[in-house]
Amino acid sequence: MSNETNKKEKTLTKQEKTQEIEIPETGSGSGQKLVEERLKKLQEIRDMNINPYPYKYSINSNSEKIKEKYSHLKPEDHVKDIVKVAGRIMLLRRMGKVAFATIKDGQGTIQLYLRSDDIGAEKYELLKKFDLGDFIGAEGDIFRTKMGEISVYVKTFEMLCKAIRPLPDKFHGLKDQELKYRKRYLDLIMNPESRAILEKRMKMMHAIREFMDKQKFIEVETPILHPIYGGAAAKPFKTFHNDLKMELFLRISPELYLKRLIVGGFDKVYDINKNFRNEGIDTTHNPEFTMLEAYWAYADYNDIMKLTEDLYEYAALKVNGTTKSTYKGNEIDVKAPWQRITMLDAIKKHVGIDAGNMTKEELKKFVEEKHVEFNKEDTWGNYIIVIFEHFCEDKFIQPTFVIDHPEESTPLCKRHRKDSRLIERFEPFCCGMELANAYSELNDPIHQRKLLEDQARQLRAGNEEANPVDEDFLEAIDQGMPPTGGLGIGLDRMAMLILGQESIRDVILFPTMKPETQGQKNDKEN
């Protein structure tokens, strides 16, 4: 692009120079005053015939590259290599005709050194219009200061963006937990540790795909909008398609679609997907969450257990360089193999009763005597589930596969090959948190229809987490599905464990939040 064209981009039209500036709502007090001061500077910049929001700035380096390339420089060493860098101003000190600025780019921070004698008095005057949070582009050479900091000796600079809202106090950062989640952009600007955690999550996601690809699984995409929901015990979100005039549901699980692919002839498939469940929010639950679901033809839940622990180990090593992390004050080690225990043995160990040899009436009496809440159907298996959930889940600190659950726990799993009351299902637990769910998948079409019809009966009876009958899925199973092992891993919880974060909100870029009222905004800003 020619210099003439660049000049045209920087030159404002009369209309742009005189455009009316609306003052945004910020509440009252000091916050509003700071915004008004910035808006005044913005108009002054436009009056100088400078565009405070140019279209482009071509950089040729960044903070990380500069610090690495010139790390050999000694204090006051100076090289003539010219660099062009850009970033957000995080620190700005003006001392007469000299100024220092620390800018933050996508890789880190770098210091700028600016002198009026080098830049020119008129250009240096523009520096007075800059505030913390503004974006600057700078061109110059490299030196190390007397204090030992690698810096850019600026020859010229440009304003790239005038921010009209001030950043949070630089000395205290952004410490309000709710504000961190609600305004993640401020959290990322002010808290390097938050950015580091979220970048590690992205690295974990890459490692998961790398592992699954190495295992010869094929990544696929399944629908988010479902005409019939299923694959999990959950209450769905509803929507409506106007043109088709039909009710649709946001996906609660991709399971039934992935099984259709196994029926269709794929042997190994996985889907990394967003699921949506209309349920409560707490430190381990978000209504929108990320899952890995995988299906492996001719495998069973024993194969899937090994796949699960190997995947965790691989991801942890890729992200942290170790299989160990600290979660809720506990040193956790995800190195394979993990411990394995049946649900009945877990109850025997942690509750002290031999539930496998107790009748339904004996289990019911135990639950009533212990004042355990029970709101399921009156069956032997449901009492086993409730006792385990109430007394055992929080006992597992190190990753442990809890295997062989009662048949009542899901309608999509094979009966246990040795005990018809149970199914070949596992859930791994760690620090009381469920990490995954997996089965030897049910492929008997007669038994599958019976169980799904029973689910539909429960739904009609008022169980909001039961599923309707998906006739198309049943037709697919009628066509024949080979023996299959299936797996669902909550990747947000996986990130929590590997990265040592106690809240799911700390590993999700934009967790679900209730909208903030104007009154709440004003209270915080005042």
Secondary structure, DSSP 4 states (H G I P E B T S, - for coil): --HHHHHHHHSPPHHHHTPPPPPPP--SSHHHHHHHHHHHHHHHHHHTT--SS-S-------HHHHHHHTTTPPTT-EEEEEEEEEEEEEEEEEETTEEEEEEE-SS-EEEEEEEHHHH-HHHHHHGGG--TT-EEEEEEEEEE-TTS-EEEEEEEEEEEE--SSPPSPTTT----HHHHHHTHHHHHHH-HHHHHHHHHHHHHHHHHHHHHHHTTPEE----SEESS--SSS-PPPEEEETTTTEEEEE-S-SHHHHHHHHHHT-SEEEEEEEEE-----BTTB-SEEEEEEEEEET--HHHHHHHHHHHHHHHHHHHHSSSEEEETTEEEE-PSSPEEEEHHHHHHHHT---GGGS-HHHHHHHHHHTT----S-S-HHHHHHHHHHHHTGGG--S-EEEEEEEGGG-SSBPBPSS-TTEEEEEEEEETTEE-EEEEEB---HHHHHHHHHHHHHHHHTT-TTS----HHHHHHHHT----EEEEEEEHHHHHHHHHT-SSGGGGSSS---PPPPHHHHHHHH-
